[in-house]
Amino acid sequence: MNEVFLLAMFLGLGAIAVWLHVRYPGRRPGSLLRAAAHVVFSFIGFGLVPGALSLVLTHLSPSLLRVYVGLGIVMPAVTYWLLSWIWLLARIISMLDGTPRGGLPASNES
């Protein structure tokens, strides 16, 4: 049952990340370096999640509140992690689309 929950959570958060990518094109990083920086920051943030959970959950007593707070910390971190990878892959694909990026004009006489 735990595996089904994890799969459903990743699919749902992945759908939210794709929706954010499509809905807010102005938020996308403008360069490959910025997209890679978002991936690095998402890994750093995802690495801080266990520490934040242990800090917050030790001070909460009701078990249902602990679940809500836990999901409130984990879900945004996973969504940003997935969104940063979508941004990176979209930036790489846009760079590989084959259209000219400038330089000398090609002659039609070959």
TADAFEN-V660411 format. One record per backbone hydrogen bond with DSSP energy under -0.5 kcal/mol. CO is the residue of the C=O (numbers start at 1). NH is the residue of the N-H. E is the energy in kcal/mol with one decimal. If there is no record, write none. Layout:
BEGIN
[[CO NH E] [CO NH E]]
END
This chain:
BEGIN
[[1 5 -1.8] [2 6 -2.2] [3 7 -2.5] [4 8 -2.5] [5 9 -2.6] [6 10 -2.6] [7 11 -2.5] [8 12 -2.5] [9 13 -2.8] [10 14 -2.2] [11 15 -2.1] [12 16 -1.9] [13 17 -2.3] [14 18 -2.4] [15 19 -2.4] [16 20 -2.6] [17 21 -2.1] [18 22 -2.3] [19 23 -3.1] [20 24 -2.0] [24 27 -1.2] [25 28 -1.1] [31 35 -2.0] [32 36 -2.4] [33 37 -2.2] [34 38 -2.1] [35 39 -1.7] [36 40 -2.2] [37 41 -2.8] [38 42 -2.3] [39 43 -2.0] [40 44 -2.2] [41 45 -2.8] [42 46 -2.5] [43 47 -1.9] [44 48 -1.2] [45 49 -0.6] [48 52 -2.3] [49 53 -2.9] [50 54 -2.5] [51 55 -2.1] [52 56 -2.5] [53 57 -2.9] [54 58 -1.0] [56 59 -1.2] [57 60 -0.7] [62 66 -1.6] [63 67 -1.6] [64 68 -2.0] [65 69 -2.5] [66 70 -2.4] [67 71 -2.7] [68 72 -2.1] [69 73 -1.1] [70 73 -0.6] [70 74 -2.7] [71 75 -2.3] [73 77 -1.1] [74 78 -2.6] [75 79 -2.4] [76 80 -2.4] [77 81 -2.0] [78 82 -2.6] [79 83 -2.7] [80 84 -2.5] [81 85 -1.4] [82 86 -2.1] [83 87 -2.6] [84 88 -2.1] [85 89 -2.7] [86 90 -2.7] [87 91 -2.2] [88 92 -2.3] [89 93 -2.6] [90 94 -2.2] [91 95 -1.4] [92 96 -1.2] [94 97 -0.6] [108 110 -0.8]]
END
